[in-house]
Amino acid sequence: MQRIAPQTHRRFVVEAALAAGLSAADADIVADAMLWADLHGRPEQGLIRLPNMVTRLRRGLMHSPAGMRWTEVAPAVWQLDAADGAGFVAGTLAMRRAIDTARSQGVGLVTVRRSIHYGAAAYYCALAAESGCIGLTCSNAVPKVAAFNGTRAVLGTNPLAFGCPTRDGYPVLVDMAMSAIAGSTVRTVDGNAALLPPDTALDAQGRPTRDPVAAAAGALLPAAGAKGYALALMVEILSGVLSGAAVGPQVGSVLHTWDRPIDAGHFFLAIDIARFMPLDDFVARLGGLLDWIKASPAADPAAPVRIPGEVRAEYARRYADEGVPYTPAMMRSAQALIDELHIRPPWEAA
């Protein structure tokens, strides 16, 4: 597998974004978010997303720079109208505003409307953790998930993420789709001509299926049954209803909606830990809890108990040294950008 040095990979994303017409500021933000995803073993939220952004930009369905507008709702609460700008940009600006507000007010809350898919939700929680905050974010999306005991898609996969700093050099990061499997997993399986896990999807007639093509025409099942359904509804309320963004069937698909904007909504919360206790005390207390958890006996001795975010941090450390691995899907995306934008391939960079 081709491996590309992280900074070379980032430069390629910036060059492609600029060539496509993104502003310099937007290109930098998008490159940082995509590099984070690709470094942390989340390629479905990194470079692979860029060709779609280029197409949306050229069709006038995304704007850069967008005329994003802030509204102060209360001293600790903001609304952001993303004006159909890049979701990576809206998400980054929103979490930064939440963090800055938390530093002055103790907490910072931001809702976003008129946005687009914003990539890896955990990235924004990592930004909060790096700033000594607890971070929470969620986003709605095009309906792909059935209600509990339902047979058609009514809610998005609706990712929900949480993060906080630790003493170990990487944050606790919880990042979950509210479906039994992520939508990106279905697309990956489809490309590999494999079967979905059992009890994860329904076909268009509401029958259980393991065929990814049939599932794409049907619905995914909610994670953990009624629990995942309830969480997906919670995310829809926070990120869609509360923000004023589209909800339910009104939310467009970033992959299939080409006649109107997406109008996705996001929700961000940052909590300044130092308002509750010194940060060193927090990470020490948390460290004791994490040590206790990791010391618990593992069902499989070859797979020790891990903390959410730990494996991704190991990917990031390894890929920083060895280079970002370009999966076949990433190679296809890179080649599409090279052919369309006439830019230098990252594997030919000096």
C-alpha positions as MATLAB code, in Angstrom:
seq = 'MQRIAPQTHRRFVVEAALAAGLSAADADIVADAMLWADLHGRPEQGLIRLPNMVTRLRRGLMHSPAGMRWTEVAPAVWQLDAADGAGFVAGTLAMRRAIDTARSQGVGLVTVRRSIHYGAAAYYCALAAESGCIGLTCSNAVPKVAAFNGTRAVLGTNPLAFGCPTRDGYPVLVDMAMSAIAGSTVRTVDGNAALLPPDTALDAQGRPTRDPVAAAAGALLPAAGAKGYALALMVEILSGVLSGAAVGPQVGSVLHTWDRPIDAGHFFLAIDIARFMPLDDFVARLGGLLDWIKASPAADPAAPVRIPGEVRAEYARRYADEGVPYTPAMMRSAQALIDELHIRPPWEAA';
ca = [
       0.000    0.000    0.000;
       1.337    3.432   -0.965;
       2.293    5.554    2.055;
       2.519    9.328    1.967;
       4.234   11.540    4.540;
       1.587   13.410    6.579;
       2.685   16.884    5.519;
       2.859   15.807    1.869;
      -0.630   14.390    2.210;
      -1.843   17.652    3.745;
      -0.195   19.734    1.007;
      -1.954   17.624   -1.622;
      -5.339   18.267    0.008;
      -4.602   22.010    0.178;
      -3.472   22.126   -3.453;
      -6.550   20.222   -4.600;
      -8.880   22.403   -2.535;
      -7.325   25.610   -3.850;
      -7.409   24.349   -7.435;
     -11.091   23.530   -7.015;
     -11.840   27.059   -5.827;
     -11.890   26.873   -2.044;
     -10.578   29.951   -0.287;
      -7.132   29.697    1.269;
      -8.590   29.802    4.793;
     -11.154   27.104    3.997;
      -8.537   24.920    2.294;
      -6.367   24.989    5.433;
      -9.275   24.031    7.686;
     -10.404   21.220    5.392;
      -6.836   19.897    5.106;
      -6.375   19.819    8.880;
      -9.636   17.929    9.423;
      -8.983   15.442    6.621;
      -5.391   14.835    7.724;
      -6.618   14.116   11.255;
      -9.124   11.577    9.933;
      -6.610    9.839    7.667;
      -3.932    9.780   10.376;
      -6.351    8.281   12.878;
      -7.455    5.429   10.638;
     -10.710    7.081    9.515;
     -10.138    7.238    5.727;
     -13.867    7.314    5.001;
     -13.907   10.812    6.579;
     -10.704   12.144    5.028;
      -9.340   12.567    1.507;
     -12.104   10.359    0.103;
     -14.576   13.166    0.808;
     -12.755   15.770   -1.263;
     -13.932   14.873   -4.810;
     -17.547   15.194   -3.660;
     -16.785   18.621   -2.203;
     -15.190   19.689   -5.482;
     -18.278   18.637   -7.417;
     -20.638   20.374   -5.004;
     -18.553   23.542   -5.173;
     -18.511   23.573   -8.968;
     -22.268   23.002   -9.157;
     -22.951   25.912   -6.832;
     -24.273   23.676   -4.046;
     -21.411   24.615   -1.721;
     -19.740   27.996   -1.286;
     -16.222   29.060   -0.338;
     -15.856   31.420    1.278;
     -19.443   31.154    2.449;
     -21.250   34.081    4.009;
     -21.468   32.390    7.400;
     -23.322   34.429   10.015;
     -23.148   34.286   13.813;
     -26.043   35.053   16.144;
     -25.478   35.379   19.894;
     -28.425   33.699   21.628;
     -27.128   34.147   25.188;
     -23.720   34.819   26.787;
     -22.746   31.143   26.374;
     -24.881   30.192   23.362;
     -24.391   30.863   19.646;
     -26.084   29.956   16.391;
     -24.123   29.640   13.141;
     -25.755   29.892    9.739;
     -23.164   28.042    7.645;
     -24.648   29.401    4.381;
     -23.989   26.122    2.534;
     -20.286   26.305    3.263;
     -18.033   23.295    3.770;
     -19.128   21.228    6.751;
     -15.504   20.808    7.853;
     -15.231   24.601    8.026;
     -18.534   25.118    9.815;
     -17.685   22.382   12.314;
     -14.229   23.740   13.055;
     -15.423   27.318   13.486;
     -18.307   26.183   15.664;
     -16.187   24.094   18.022;
     -13.574   26.837   18.242;
     -16.316   29.302   19.181;
     -17.679   26.834   21.758;
     -14.186   26.458   23.264;
     -13.565   30.210   23.376;
     -16.961   30.752   24.968;
     -16.310   28.016   27.534;
     -13.102   29.763   28.561;
     -15.010   32.970   29.296;
     -18.343   31.544   30.474;
     -17.534   28.039   31.705;
     -19.558   26.387   28.949;
     -20.042   27.145   25.274;
     -22.880   25.842   23.114;
     -23.192   26.296   19.349;
     -25.823   25.064   16.925;
     -25.246   25.067   13.159;
     -27.702   25.030   10.260;
     -27.365   25.078    6.462;
     -24.252   22.927    6.628;
     -22.964   19.793    4.897;
     -21.418   16.557    6.162;
     -18.651   17.591    8.592;
     -16.386   14.530    8.597;
     -15.210   12.719   11.708;
     -17.206   13.946   14.707;
     -14.366   12.895   17.011;
     -12.087   15.483   15.406;
     -14.033   18.329   16.968;
     -13.995   16.675   20.377;
     -10.224   16.248   20.006;
      -9.964   20.017   19.447;
     -11.853   20.563   22.698;
      -9.687   18.085   24.599;
      -6.512   19.771   23.335;
      -7.845   22.998   24.836;
      -8.518   21.494   28.265;
     -12.234   21.118   27.654;
     -14.775   18.350   27.529;
     -16.302   18.314   24.061;
     -19.558   16.953   22.717;
     -20.894   17.104   19.171;
     -23.543   15.468   17.037;
     -24.969   15.890   13.552;
     -28.056   14.809   11.685;
     -27.933   13.303    8.207;
     -30.091   11.952    5.393;
     -32.469    9.221    6.636;
     -30.827    5.788    6.471;
     -31.891    4.221    9.767;
     -35.208    2.606   10.669;
     -36.953    3.282   13.959;
     -36.990    0.473   16.484;
     -39.524   -2.029   15.124;
     -39.747    0.065   11.942;
     -39.108   -1.088    8.384;
     -38.080    2.077    6.504;
     -35.436    4.742    6.992;
     -36.640    7.670    9.091;
     -33.481    9.058   10.756;
     -29.853    9.536    9.781;
     -26.920    7.564   11.092;
     -26.597   10.698   13.242;
     -23.082   10.497   14.718;
     -22.539   11.397   18.362;
     -19.072   12.070   19.773;
     -17.543   12.917   23.167;
     -13.963   13.746   24.112;
     -11.851   14.854   27.071;
      -8.129   15.146   27.887;
      -6.170   12.458   29.732;
      -2.698   12.234   31.270;
      -1.618    9.721   28.598;
      -1.113   12.093   25.666;
      -4.289   11.163   23.820;
      -7.897   12.022   24.641;
     -10.775    9.760   25.473;
     -12.752    9.843   22.223;
     -16.166    8.264   21.832;
     -17.520    8.471   18.263;
     -20.548    6.424   17.250;
     -23.065    6.220   14.467;
     -26.539    5.503   15.754;
     -26.947    2.667   13.244;
     -25.888   -0.941   13.781;
     -23.125   -0.282   11.234;
     -21.954    3.027    9.794;
     -23.154    4.109    6.368;
     -19.532    4.335    5.229;
     -19.097    0.680    6.225;
     -21.912   -0.297    3.877;
     -20.225    1.539    1.009;
     -16.880   -0.093    1.826;
     -18.411   -3.562    1.930;
     -20.223   -2.901   -1.348;
     -16.937   -1.958   -2.992;
     -15.357   -5.167   -1.722;
     -18.284   -7.367   -2.832;
     -18.675   -8.697    0.714;
     -21.701   -9.293    2.924;
     -22.933   -7.114    5.757;
     -22.987   -8.546    9.280;
     -26.301  -10.201   10.166;
     -29.040   -8.188   11.863;
     -27.787   -4.814   10.613;
     -29.943   -3.916    7.595;
     -33.292   -4.249    5.819;
     -34.087   -4.279    2.105;
     -36.674   -2.041    0.442;
     -39.453   -4.402    1.507;
     -38.365   -4.255    5.154;
     -36.863   -7.739    5.154;
     -33.520   -8.519    6.824;
     -30.642   -8.515    4.344;
     -26.873   -8.857    4.261;
     -26.629   -7.584    0.683;
     -25.120   -4.061    0.736;
     -26.862   -3.128   -2.518;
     -30.239   -4.173   -1.112;
     -29.461   -2.344    2.135;
     -28.684    0.849    0.228;
     -32.215    0.711   -1.170;
     -33.672   -0.134    2.231;
     -32.600    0.860    5.732;
     -30.026    0.192    8.409;
     -31.156   -1.025   11.787;
     -30.511    1.169   14.853;
     -27.575    0.284   17.092;
     -28.623   -1.740   20.142;
     -32.252   -1.690   19.095;
     -34.409    0.791   21.002;
     -31.354    2.441   22.579;
     -29.778    3.410   19.267;
     -33.126    4.588   17.933;
     -33.657    6.808   20.983;
     -30.154    8.267   20.671;
     -30.639    8.918   16.949;
     -33.836   10.816   17.772;
     -32.006   12.789   20.456;
     -29.301   13.757   17.926;
     -31.960   14.787   15.393;
     -33.582   17.061   17.967;
     -30.324   18.692   19.113;
     -28.670   19.119   15.726;
     -31.664   19.470   13.427;
     -34.770   20.683   15.237;
     -33.029   23.016   17.705;
     -30.638   24.509   15.134;
     -33.310   25.291   12.556;
     -31.686   22.963   10.021;
     -33.537   20.422    7.902;
     -34.946   17.405    9.730;
     -35.940   13.895    8.724;
     -36.736   13.596    5.001;
     -35.815   17.253    4.413;
     -32.085   16.530    4.961;
     -30.254   15.989    1.693;
     -27.752   13.272    0.886;
     -24.184   14.394    0.336;
     -23.790   11.504   -2.108;
     -27.089   11.612   -3.982;
     -28.758   15.030   -3.639;
     -27.661   17.293   -6.496;
     -30.676   19.560   -6.990;
     -30.622   21.449   -3.674;
     -28.402   22.145   -0.655;
     -28.026   19.521    2.080;
     -28.996   21.745    5.065;
     -27.513   19.439    7.689;
     -27.439   20.608   11.294;
     -24.774   20.202   13.973;
     -24.575   20.670   17.747;
     -21.414   21.506   19.733;
     -20.795   21.789   23.450;
     -17.545   22.641   25.234;
     -17.084   22.582   29.017;
     -14.101   24.283   30.644;
     -12.801   21.671   33.072;
     -10.833   24.247   35.076;
     -14.123   25.804   36.248;
     -14.774   22.597   38.198;
     -11.274   21.654   39.337;
      -7.653   22.165   38.245;
      -7.034   20.342   34.974;
      -4.231   18.313   36.596;
      -6.681   17.065   39.215;
      -9.183   16.092   36.538;
      -6.709   14.081   34.473;
      -5.363   12.433   37.639;
      -8.854   11.414   38.750;
      -9.698   10.225   35.259;
      -6.380    8.394   35.054;
      -7.245    6.369   38.132;
     -10.570    5.392   36.594;
      -8.974    4.425   33.277;
      -6.286    2.374   35.041;
      -9.013    0.508   36.932;
     -10.894   -0.200   33.699;
      -7.821   -1.336   31.766;
      -6.773   -3.663   34.592;
      -9.986   -5.645   34.280;
      -9.554   -9.187   32.923;
      -9.930   -9.473   29.151;
     -12.166  -12.126   27.617;
      -9.488  -12.573   24.953;
      -5.958  -12.348   26.427;
      -4.634  -11.367   23.005;
      -6.909   -8.308   22.980;
      -6.565   -6.314   26.211;
      -9.216   -3.915   27.435;
      -8.746   -0.569   25.683;
     -10.015    2.969   26.239;
     -12.071    4.657   23.491;
      -9.606    6.709   21.442;
      -6.567    4.609   22.345;
      -6.430    2.559   19.143;
      -6.919    5.651   16.976;
      -4.065    7.361   18.803;
      -1.831    4.389   18.022;
      -2.732    4.695   14.347;
      -1.821    8.369   14.437;
       1.575    7.727   16.041;
       2.411    4.974   13.584;
       1.223    6.821   10.495;
       3.100    9.950   11.562;
       6.306    7.896   11.310;
       5.481    5.513    8.476;
       3.227    7.720    6.359;
      -0.510    7.805    5.718;
      -1.555    4.552    4.001;
      -3.441    5.206    0.782;
      -6.201    2.609    0.571;
      -7.547    1.689   -2.879;
     -10.490    4.059   -2.312;
      -8.091    6.860   -1.372;
      -5.980    6.162   -4.456;
      -9.102    6.427   -6.629;
     -10.062    9.693   -4.983;
      -6.559   11.108   -5.345;
      -6.397   10.105   -9.004;
      -9.791   11.686   -9.683;
      -8.537   14.961   -8.187;
      -5.279   14.751  -10.160;
      -7.113   14.161  -13.439;
      -9.734   16.854  -12.901;
      -7.613   19.569  -11.311;
      -4.276   18.874  -13.041;
      -2.271   18.840   -9.840;
       0.830   16.881   -8.940;
       0.282   13.461   -7.350;
       1.389   13.316   -3.713;
       3.534   10.246   -4.467;
       5.572   12.388   -6.867;
       6.114   15.233   -4.419;
       9.676   16.351   -3.870;
];
